[in-house]
Amino acid sequence: MKKIKTALATLLLTAVSTAYAIELSLNQSEFSAGDPLTLTLTNEDWSGEADIYIALTLPADETLYFLTPSGLVLDWLPFQQVQIAAGSRVILPIASLAPLPPGEYTFYAGVTVPDTLDIIGEIAMNSVIFVAGKLELGDISFPYGVVGRTYSFAIEPNSGMPPYQFSLISGTLPVGLTLSSESGLIQGTPSERGSAELTVQVTDARGDVDEIEGVLNVFGVLTFGEHGTFKGCNGLQMAFNASQDLDEIRIEQGTYECHGLEIPVGKNWENGIKISGGWGSRFDNQSDDPALTVFDGKGEGGILTVSSGVVTIEGLSFQNGSSYSGGAISAGATVNITNCSFSNNTASDGGAVYGSNNITNSRFSNNSATEHGGAVYGSNNISNSSFSSNSVYFRGGAVAYSDNITNSRFSSNSATEHGGAVYGSNNIINSSFSSNIAYGSGGAISDSNNITNSSFSSNSAYGSGGAVFYCSNITNSSFSSNSAYGSGGAVLSSCNIINSIFTSNSAGSGGAVYFIYSSNNIINSTLSKNSASHSGGAFYGGGTILNSIFAQNKAGEEANDITPNGEVDVDYTLVNNILGDVNLGTHNIMGDPRFVDAENGDFRLGAYSPAINVGDSSVIDEYSFLKDQAGNEIDLDGNRRIVGEAIDLGAYERQ
């Protein structure tokens, strides 16, 4: 990292034969990406209102970067208007330098008369500043290659000081490919199928070192469609039969009325094959729109059965498939599905898909099942996917039995029994559930272990648990306008709830939360405007409540926050209306929590809220709060959980 050559320069201003001095200094001698830059202007004896501009240029590319000081009144870009009093120091903090390329910079500052272009004075200060951060490669993976097709992929660091050196320190590139030590470009024309495990080391000009590890697969190609080698549904089955390890079967754009296709038994591939859609007539250009390549089962049977091997399916649509297990795809082996669409498929279990390892970036709509999983039955991982208007007679309107569900959306799914959207999952993360319904219990979810960073709105159950029926842990999640005819407008369970918010939920008992046992906890959560027709406007049951806020909840026509059923311990909590005997600690408070704008849905703490800095900070060590990348516990907004003397009450920390 290079040093600042000079951190101080003097500007002599001349106005009406009077000389004035302004000095410009930097807050530190060297900078890297993410560091804040602070320029200090100091003048000796001149005062008055002035427009100040600050800029820097990289002579190598002759680009002028205007820097925006914070905390000043904007006059007109790139100028900032500020009062300069004689003898004062005007400190101008400037945001991170991360967007700037590394190199030698010249700083400029100017002072002009307000509302004119008359220059009182200006300054140029030569400085050397390097703004590149520590070498980081980021999340890089090698795209696959195809035999006989030109391959080109450049390894590009996220940050670091160029120039870079690239070297292959383990593994062997596929035949026909080379790695440039100067540009990081892997290129050539692969001539053989293969799977190469590689480690590429990158060194920057400072000597920082990072590595990328990954697998580069080279596929052979079989083509199917009007212009392909294989034609017709029988031809596609022949392609499946003939496929070898690391083959890609490319499907030409079009609609194919096929059913009963199968990857047969005995395909003991080490790496597997890929079936991909969206290809043009020359099979060298692929669209990422799955609607262009459609398999239509016409309701005459299941479309594809995978009986052995490892199969990746991408860029295809499956519709009108019908089978006992998996109307579109039935997997008895390893199947990975990405960027696919499934609609109007039916089955007993898994209306669209039965058994899969991973489902990514896919869409499921209007699929149905009579037993479990209106769209999917039994998937290890589901991510970045959407499920809408799927239905099941028994359990799991969209999904039954999945290990992990991440970054996915569920809307308007239904189950006659339990789990309007999902039945039986281990982890649900960063997902949203809206307008799902169960005619039994669990309008959105039934029987899940952990729910994190997820939102639930307008879900309903004719039984209990308008959004969630039975789970173990709910963290940093929001519940609004969910309802149950029975108990638990949002949640009926025995679980721990941390950093979550419940608003405008309703039920017979426990408008927001109904706890079955007294061994459960509500920590740093906000429950407001919930209602119960019978008891427990916000909460009914037993357990421990700490650092939480209860406000404007009702049972019947009466204000009611908590109705105990079993032993309830409440401390460090803002609560006004309790009906029944609870164990009250000595740190509870009453009154208006003074939210920012509760009427319009903003339940963050206002500047004068009595809930600020009055919580028990020891909960940070006792309970599992989410943390940011720096290891700090965070609130529902992702901000630091403790700001000030003590933790705040409720789901949000006043910043």
C-alpha positions in Angstrom: 0.0 0.0 0.0 1.5 3.4 -1.0 1.8 6.3 1.4 0.4 9.8 1.1 3.2 12.0 -0.2 1.8 15.2 1.4 -1.1 15.6 3.7 -1.1 19.3 4.0 -1.3 22.2 1.5 -2.1 25.9 1.8 -4.6 27.9 -0.2 -3.9 31.6 -0.3 -7.1 33.6 -1.0 -7.0 37.1 -2.3 -10.1 39.3 -2.0 -10.1 43.1 -1.9 -6.3 43.1 -1.5 -6.5 41.0 1.6 -4.8 37.6 1.9 -6.4 34.7 3.6 -5.0 31.2 4.3 -6.9 27.9 4.2 -5.2 24.6 5.0 -6.3 21.2 3.8 -5.4 18.1 5.7 -6.2 14.4 5.6 -7.2 12.2 8.6 -4.7 9.4 8.0 -1.7 8.7 5.8 -2.9 5.7 3.9 -6.3 4.3 2.7 -7.8 1.1 1.5 -11.2 0.1 0.2 -13.9 0.9 2.8 -11.9 3.4 4.8 -13.6 6.8 5.4 -11.7 9.8 4.2 -11.9 13.0 6.2 -10.7 16.3 4.8 -10.2 19.2 7.3 -10.3 22.8 6.1 -8.8 25.2 8.5 -8.7 29.0 7.9 -7.0 31.7 9.9 -9.0 34.9 9.5 -11.6 34.8 6.8 -15.3 34.4 7.6 -18.5 34.3 5.6 -20.7 31.9 3.8 -19.0 30.0 1.0 -19.6 27.2 -1.4 -17.0 24.5 -1.1 -16.3 21.8 -3.6 -13.9 18.9 -3.2 -12.8 16.6 -5.9 -10.0 14.2 -6.8 -8.7 13.0 -10.1 -6.7 10.0 -11.2 -4.3 11.3 -13.9 -4.0 7.9 -15.5 -7.6 8.0 -16.8 -8.3 11.8 -16.4 -11.5 11.2 -14.6 -12.7 13.8 -12.1 -14.4 12.3 -9.0 -16.5 14.8 -7.0 -16.7 13.7 -3.4 -19.9 14.5 -1.4 -19.1 15.6 2.2 -21.8 14.4 4.6 -23.7 16.5 7.1 -23.8 19.6 4.9 -26.6 21.4 3.1 -26.6 20.6 -0.6 -26.5 23.8 -2.7 -26.0 22.5 -6.2 -23.8 19.6 -7.3 -20.9 19.3 -6.9 -20.9 22.2 -4.5 -21.6 22.1 -0.7 -22.6 25.3 1.1 -21.2 25.8 4.5 -20.5 28.6 6.9 -16.7 29.3 7.5 -16.0 31.3 10.6 -12.6 32.8 11.3 -10.4 30.4 13.2 -12.7 27.5 12.8 -12.0 24.0 11.5 -14.6 22.6 9.0 -14.4 18.8 9.0 -15.8 17.2 5.8 -16.2 13.4 6.2 -16.4 11.6 2.9 -17.9 8.2 2.2 -15.9 5.0 1.5 -13.4 5.1 -1.4 -14.3 1.6 -2.4 -15.8 2.5 -5.9 -12.5 4.3 -6.9 -9.8 2.5 -8.9 -6.4 2.3 -7.3 -3.7 4.8 -8.3 -2.1 8.2 -7.7 -4.7 10.9 -7.1 -4.6 14.7 -7.0 -7.0 16.4 -4.6 -8.8 19.7 -5.4 -10.7 22.0 -3.2 -12.4 25.3 -4.2 -14.2 28.1 -2.5 -16.7 30.3 -4.3 -19.1 33.1 -3.5 -22.6 31.7 -2.9 -25.0 31.7 -5.9 -22.3 32.9 -8.2 -19.3 31.3 -9.9 -16.9 33.9 -8.5 -13.9 32.0 -7.2 -12.5 33.3 -3.9 -9.8 30.7 -4.0 -8.8 27.2 -5.0 -6.2 24.6 -4.2 -4.6 21.6 -5.7 -2.9 19.1 -3.5 -0.8 16.2 -4.9 -1.4 13.0 -2.9 -0.8 9.4 -3.5 -3.6 7.2 -2.3 -4.2 3.5 -2.9 -7.9 2.5 -2.5 -7.7 -1.2 -3.3 -8.6 -3.5 -0.5 -7.2 -6.8 0.6 -7.2 -9.4 -2.2 -10.5 -11.2 -2.2 -11.8 -13.5 -5.0 -15.4 -13.8 -3.8 -17.7 -16.6 -4.8 -16.3 -17.9 -8.1 -17.2 -21.1 -9.7 -16.0 -22.6 -13.0 -18.7 -22.8 -15.7 -18.9 -26.1 -17.5 -17.4 -26.7 -21.0 -18.6 -28.7 -23.9 -16.5 -31.0 -26.1 -15.7 -29.2 -29.4 -17.0 -25.8 -28.2 -14.8 -22.8 -27.5 -14.4 -22.2 -23.8 -13.5 -18.8 -22.2 -13.6 -17.8 -18.5 -11.7 -15.1 -16.7 -11.0 -15.2 -13.0 -11.6 -11.7 -11.8 -10.8 -10.8 -8.1 -13.4 -8.7 -6.2 -10.6 -6.5 -4.8 -6.8 -6.4 -4.5 -3.9 -4.5 -6.0 -3.2 -5.3 -9.7 -1.4 -6.6 -11.5 -2.2 -10.2 -10.6 -0.5 -13.5 -11.1 -2.5 -16.7 -11.6 -1.2 -20.2 -11.2 -2.7 -23.7 -11.1 -1.4 -25.3 -7.9 -3.4 -28.5 -7.9 -5.3 -30.5 -10.5 -5.0 -30.6 -14.2 -7.0 -28.6 -16.7 -9.2 -30.5 -19.1 -7.5 -31.4 -22.4 -7.5 -28.4 -24.7 -7.7 -25.7 -22.1 -4.9 -23.4 -20.8 -4.7 -20.8 -18.0 -3.0 -17.4 -18.6 -0.7 -16.5 -15.7 -1.2 -12.8 -16.4 -4.9 -12.4 -17.2 -6.4 -15.4 -15.3 -8.2 -16.4 -18.5 -9.0 -20.1 -18.9 -9.6 -20.7 -22.6 -9.4 -23.2 -25.5 -11.5 -25.9 -27.0 -11.9 -29.0 -24.8 -11.6 -32.3 -26.7 -12.6 -34.8 -24.1 -15.3 -35.3 -21.5 -14.0 -35.0 -18.0 -14.3 -33.6 -14.5 -11.3 -31.6 -13.2 -10.9 -30.6 -9.6 -8.8 -27.4 -9.6 -7.1 -25.0 -7.2 -6.0 -21.7 -8.8 -3.8 -19.4 -6.7 -4.0 -15.7 -7.2 -1.2 -13.2 -6.0 -1.6 -9.5 -6.2 1.0 -6.7 -6.4 1.2 -6.5 -2.6 1.9 -10.2 -2.3 -1.5 -11.0 -0.9 -2.6 -14.5 -1.8 -6.0 -16.1 -2.2 -7.2 -19.3 -3.8 -10.2 -20.6 -5.7 -11.2 -24.2 -5.5 -13.7 -25.8 -7.8 -14.7 -28.4 -10.4 -14.6 -27.7 -14.1 -16.8 -30.3 -16.0 -16.6 -30.8 -19.7 -19.7 -32.4 -21.2 -20.3 -34.3 -24.4 -23.5 -33.1 -26.2 -26.5 -35.0 -27.5 -29.2 -32.9 -29.2 -33.0 -33.4 -29.3 -35.6 -31.7 -31.3 -36.6 -30.9 -34.8 -33.0 -30.0 -35.8 -31.4 -32.5 -33.3 -29.8 -35.9 -33.7 -32.7 -37.4 -31.7 -36.3 -36.7 -32.6 -39.7 -37.5 -31.1 -40.4 -38.9 -27.7 -38.9 -42.3 -28.6 -35.8 -40.5 -29.8 -35.4 -38.7 -26.5 -35.7 -42.1 -24.7 -32.9 -43.4 -27.0 -30.8 -40.4 -26.0 -31.4 -41.2 -22.3 -30.4 -44.8 -22.9 -27.3 -43.9 -24.8 -26.1 -41.1 -22.5 -22.7 -41.4 -20.8 -21.2 -39.8 -17.7 -20.8 -36.0 -18.3 -23.2 -35.9 -21.3 -25.5 -32.9 -21.8 -28.7 -33.5 -23.6 -29.8 -30.3 -25.2 -33.5 -29.8 -25.9 -34.5 -27.6 -28.7 -37.2 -24.9 -28.0 -40.7 -26.3 -28.6 -43.5 -28.2 -27.0 -43.2 -32.0 -26.7 -46.2 -34.2 -25.8 -44.3 -36.9 -24.0 -44.9 -39.1 -21.0 -43.3 -42.2 -19.6 -39.7 -41.1 -20.2 -37.1 -42.7 -18.0 -33.4 -42.5 -17.0 -33.1 -46.3 -16.8 -31.6 -48.4 -14.0 -27.9 -49.1 -14.2 -26.6 -45.6 -15.0 -23.9 -45.6 -12.3 -22.4 -42.2 -13.3 -19.8 -40.6 -11.1 -20.6 -37.1 -12.2 -23.9 -37.4 -13.9 -25.6 -35.9 -16.9 -27.4 -32.6 -17.6 -30.8 -32.2 -19.4 -31.2 -28.6 -20.5 -33.8 -26.7 -22.5 -34.0 -23.3 -24.3 -31.7 -24.2 -27.2 -32.0 -22.7 -30.7 -32.0 -24.8 -33.8 -28.2 -24.8 -34.0 -27.8 -25.8 -30.4 -25.2 -23.1 -29.8 -27.4 -20.4 -28.2 -29.5 -21.0 -25.1 -32.4 -18.9 -23.7 -33.0 -18.9 -19.9 -36.8 -18.8 -20.3 -38.2 -22.2 -19.4 -41.5 -21.4 -21.1 -39.8 -21.8 -24.5 -39.2 -25.6 -24.0 -42.2 -27.5 -22.7 -43.0 -31.1 -21.9 -46.7 -31.7 -21.8 -47.9 -35.0 -20.3 -51.5 -34.3 -21.5 -52.7 -36.0 -18.3 -51.7 -39.4 -19.7 -49.0 -40.2 -17.3 -45.9 -39.0 -15.5 -43.4 -37.2 -17.7 -40.0 -38.3 -16.4 -38.8 -41.0 -14.0 -35.1 -41.0 -12.9 -34.3 -44.5 -11.7 -30.5 -44.2 -11.4 -27.6 -41.9 -11.8 -27.1 -38.2 -11.1 -29.2 -35.8 -13.2 -29.4 -32.0 -13.5 -32.5 -30.6 -15.1 -32.5 -27.0 -16.2 -34.5 -24.5 -18.3 -37.6 -26.7 -18.9 -41.3 -26.5 -18.3 -43.4 -29.5 -17.2 -47.2 -29.4 -17.4 -50.2 -31.7 -17.3 -48.2 -34.7 -16.0 -50.1 -37.3 -13.9 -48.7 -40.1 -11.8 -48.9 -41.8 -8.4 -45.6 -40.2 -7.3 -44.4 -37.0 -9.0 -46.8 -36.0 -11.8 -43.9 -34.4 -13.7 -40.7 -35.9 -12.3 -40.3 -38.9 -10.0 -36.8 -39.3 -8.6 -35.4 -42.5 -7.3 -31.9 -41.2 -7.7 -30.0 -37.9 -7.4 -31.9 -35.1 -9.2 -31.1 -31.4 -9.2 -33.6 -29.0 -10.7 -32.8 -25.4 -11.6 -34.7 -22.7 -13.5 -37.7 -24.9 -14.3 -41.4 -24.3 -14.3 -44.1 -26.8 -13.2 -47.9 -26.3 -13.7 -51.1 -28.3 -13.6 -49.4 -31.6 -12.7 -51.1 -34.1 -10.4 -50.1 -37.1 -8.2 -50.9 -38.8 -5.0 -47.6 -37.5 -3.4 -45.7 -34.7 -5.0 -48.1 -33.2 -7.6 -45.1 -32.0 -9.7 -41.9 -33.5 -8.2 -41.4 -36.6 -6.0 -37.9 -36.8 -4.4 -35.1 -34.4 -5.4 -31.8 -33.3 -3.9 -32.0 -29.6 -4.8 -34.6 -27.3 -6.4 -33.3 -23.8 -7.3 -34.8 -20.8 -9.1 -37.9 -22.7 -10.1 -41.6 -21.9 -10.2 -44.6 -24.2 -9.2 -48.2 -23.2 -9.9 -51.5 -25.0 -9.9 -50.1 -28.4 -9.1 -52.1 -30.7 -6.9 -51.8 -34.0 -4.9 -54.3 -36.1 -3.0 -52.0 -37.1 -0.1 -48.9 -35.0 0.5 -47.1 -32.1 -1.2 -49.3 -30.4 -3.7 -46.1 -29.4 -5.7 -43.2 -31.2 -4.1 -42.7 -34.2 -1.9 -39.3 -34.9 -0.3 -36.6 -32.4 -1.3 -33.4 -31.8 0.5 -33.0 -28.2 -0.4 -35.3 -25.6 -2.0 -34.0 -22.2 -2.7 -35.0 -19.0 -4.7 -38.2 -20.6 -5.9 -41.9 -19.6 -5.9 -45.0 -21.7 -5.1 -48.5 -20.3 -5.9 -52.0 -21.8 -6.0 -50.8 -25.4 -5.4 -53.1 -27.6 -3.3 -53.3 -30.9 -1.5 -56.1 -32.9 0.1 -54.1 -33.9 3.2 -50.8 -32.1 4.1 -48.5 -29.6 2.6 -50.3 -27.5 0.0 -47.0 -26.8 -1.8 -44.3 -28.8 -0.1 -44.2 -31.8 2.1 -41.0 -33.0 3.8 -38.1 -30.7 2.9 -34.9 -30.2 4.8 -34.1 -26.6 4.0 -36.2 -23.9 2.3 -34.4 -20.7 1.6 -35.2 -17.4 -0.2 -38.5 -18.7 -1.5 -42.1 -17.4 -1.8 -45.3 -19.2 -1.1 -48.7 -17.6 -1.9 -52.3 -18.8 -2.2 -51.5 -22.5 -1.5 -54.0 -24.7 0.3 -54.3 -27.9 2.3 -57.5 -29.6 3.4 -55.7 -30.8 6.5 -52.4 -29.3 7.8 -49.8 -26.9 6.3 -51.4 -24.7 3.7 -48.0 -24.2 2.1 -45.4 -26.4 3.9 -45.7 -29.6 6.0 -42.6 -31.0 7.7 -39.4 -29.0 7.3 -36.2 -28.6 9.2 -35.1 -25.0 8.4 -37.0 -22.2 6.7 -34.9 -19.1 6.0 -35.5 -15.7 4.3 -38.8 -16.8 2.9 -42.2 -15.2 2.6 -45.7 -16.7 3.1 -48.9 -14.9 2.1 -52.6 -15.8 1.7 -52.0 -19.6 2.3 -54.8 -21.5 3.9 -55.2 -24.8 5.8 -58.7 -26.2 6.6 -57.0 -28.0 9.5 -54.1 -26.2 11.2 -51.0 -24.3 10.2 -52.3 -21.9 7.5 -48.7 -21.5 6.1 -46.6 -24.1 7.9 -47.2 -27.1 10.0 -44.4 -29.0 11.8 -41.2 -27.0 11.2 -38.1 -26.9 13.3 -36.5 -23.5 12.7 -37.9 -20.4 11.1 -35.5 -17.5 10.5 -35.8 -14.1 8.8 -39.2 -14.9 7.2 -42.5 -13.1 6.9 -46.0 -14.3 7.2 -49.0 -12.2 6.1 -52.7 -13.0 5.6 -52.4 -16.7 6.1 -55.4 -18.5 7.8 -56.3 -21.8 9.4 -59.8 -23.1 10.2 -58.2 -24.9 13.1 -55.2 -23.4 15.0 -52.0 -21.7 14.1 -53.0 -19.2 11.4 -49.5 -19.0 10.1 -47.5 -21.7 12.0 -48.6 -24.8 13.8 -45.8 -26.4 15.8 -42.2 -25.3 15.5 -39.1 -25.1 17.7 -37.5 -21.7 17.1 -38.7 -18.5 15.4 -36.1 -15.8 15.0 -36.2 -12.3 13.3 -39.5 -13.0 11.6 -42.7 -11.0 11.1 -46.3 -12.0 11.4 -49.2 -9.7 10.2 -52.9 -10.2 9.6 -52.8 -13.9 10.1 -55.9 -15.6 11.5 -57.2 -18.9 13.1 -60.7 -19.8 14.0 -59.2 -21.9 16.9 -56.1 -20.8 18.8 -52.9 -18.9 17.9 -53.7 -16.3 15.2 -50.1 -16.4 14.1 -48.5 -19.2 16.0 -49.6 -22.2 18.0 -46.6 -24.1 19.3 -44.1 -24.8 22.0 -41.2 -22.8 20.8 -38.7 -19.9 21.4 -39.5 -16.6 19.7 -36.7 -14.0 19.4 -36.5 -10.6 17.7 -39.9 -11.0 16.0 -43.0 -8.9 15.5 -46.7 -9.8 15.6 -49.3 -7.3 14.4 -53.0 -7.4 13.6 -53.3 -11.2 14.0 -56.5 -12.7 15.3 -57.8 -16.0 16.8 -60.3 -17.4 19.3 -57.6 -17.6 22.0 -54.1 -16.2 21.7 -54.6 -13.5 19.0 -50.9 -13.7 18.1 -49.3 -16.5 20.1 -50.7 -19.6 21.9 -48.1 -21.5 23.9 -48.9 -25.1 24.9 -46.1 -25.5 27.5 -44.5 -23.2 30.1 -41.0 -24.0 29.1 -41.0 -21.6 26.1 -39.8 -18.0 25.7 -40.7 -14.8 24.0 -37.6 -12.5 23.9 -37.2 -9.0 22.5 -40.4 -9.2 20.4 -43.2 -6.7 19.7 -46.9 -7.7 19.8 -49.3 -5.0 18.9 -52.9 -4.7 17.6 -53.6 -8.4 17.9 -57.0 -9.6 19.0 -58.8 -12.7 20.4 -62.5 -13.3 20.5 -62.2 -15.1 23.8 -58.9 -14.7 25.8 -55.3 -13.7 25.3 -55.4 -10.7 23.0 -51.8 -11.2 22.1 -50.6 -14.1 24.1 -52.3 -17.1 25.8 -50.4 -19.9 27.6 -47.4 -20.3 29.8 -43.7 -19.4 29.4 -41.1 -16.6 29.9 -41.5 -13.2 28.4 -38.5 -10.8 28.5 -37.6 -7.5 26.8 -40.8 -7.4 24.8 -43.5 -4.9 24.1 -47.3 -5.5 24.2 -49.5 -2.7 23.0 -53.1 -2.1 21.8 -54.1 -5.8 22.0 -57.7 -6.9 22.7 -59.7 -9.9 23.9 -63.3 -9.4 23.0 -64.0 -5.7 23.5 -61.6 -5.4 26.4 -57.9 -4.4 26.3 -55.9 -7.5 26.9 -52.3 -8.3 26.2 -51.7 -11.5 28.2 -53.9 -14.3 29.6 -51.9 -17.0 31.4 -52.6 -20.7 31.1 -49.9 -22.2 33.3 -46.9 -20.5 34.8 -46.0 -17.2 33.1 -42.9 -15.1 34.1 -42.8 -11.5 32.7 -39.9 -9.1 33.3 -38.2 -6.2 31.4 -41.4 -5.8 29.4 -43.8 -3.0 28.5 -47.2 -4.4 29.1 -50.5 -2.8 30.2 -53.2 -5.3 30.5 -52.9 -8.8 32.0 -55.9 -10.9 32.9 -54.9 -13.6 35.4 -52.0 -14.4 37.7 -48.5 -14.1 36.3 -45.0 -13.8 38.0 -44.1 -10.1 37.4 -40.5 -9.1 37.7 -39.5 -5.7 39.1 -38.4 -4.2 35.8 -41.7 -4.0 33.8 -43.1 -0.7 32.6 -46.5 0.5 31.5 -47.6 3.2 29.1 -47.5 4.1 25.4 -44.4 2.6 23.7 -44.4 5.6 21.3 -43.7 3.8 18.1 -42.6 5.9 15.1 -45.9 5.4 13.3 -48.0 2.5 14.4 -51.0 3.6 12.4 -49.1 3.1 9.2 -47.3 0.0 10.3 -44.0 1.4 11.6 -43.4 -0.2 15.0 -39.9 1.0 15.5 -39.2 3.0 18.6 -39.6 6.8 18.4 -37.0 9.1 19.9 -38.8 9.5 23.2 -40.0 5.9 23.6 -39.8 4.6 27.2 -38.7 1.3 25.8 -35.2 2.6 24.9 -32.2 1.3 27.0 -34.3 -0.4 29.7 -34.0 -4.1 28.7 -31.9 -6.9 30.2 -28.8 -7.1 28.1 -27.9 -10.5 29.5 -30.3 -12.1 27.1 -27.6 -11.7 24.4 -25.6 -14.4 26.1 -28.5 -16.6 27.1 -30.5 -16.8 23.8 -29.6 -17.4 20.2 -29.8 -14.0 18.5 -28.8 -13.6 14.9 -25.4 -12.0 14.2 -24.0 -9.9 11.4 -20.8 -10.7 9.6 -18.8 -8.8 12.3 -20.3 -11.0 15.0 -22.6 -8.4 16.4 -26.1 -9.4 17.5 -28.7 -7.8 15.3 -32.4 -6.7 15.6 -35.2 -7.3 13.1 -33.8 -4.6 10.8 -30.4 -6.2 10.8 -28.9 -3.3 12.9 -26.8 -3.8 16.0 -28.9 -5.1 18.9 -27.4 -3.0 21.7 -27.0 0.7 21.1 -26.5 2.8 24.2 -26.5 1.8 27.9 -28.7 -1.3 27.5 -30.7 -3.3 25.1 -34.1 -1.8 24.0 -37.4 -3.6 24.4 -39.1 -5.1 21.4 -37.9 -6.3 18.0 -36.2 -3.1 16.9 -33.2 -1.3 18.5 -33.4 2.5 18.3 -30.3 3.5 16.3 
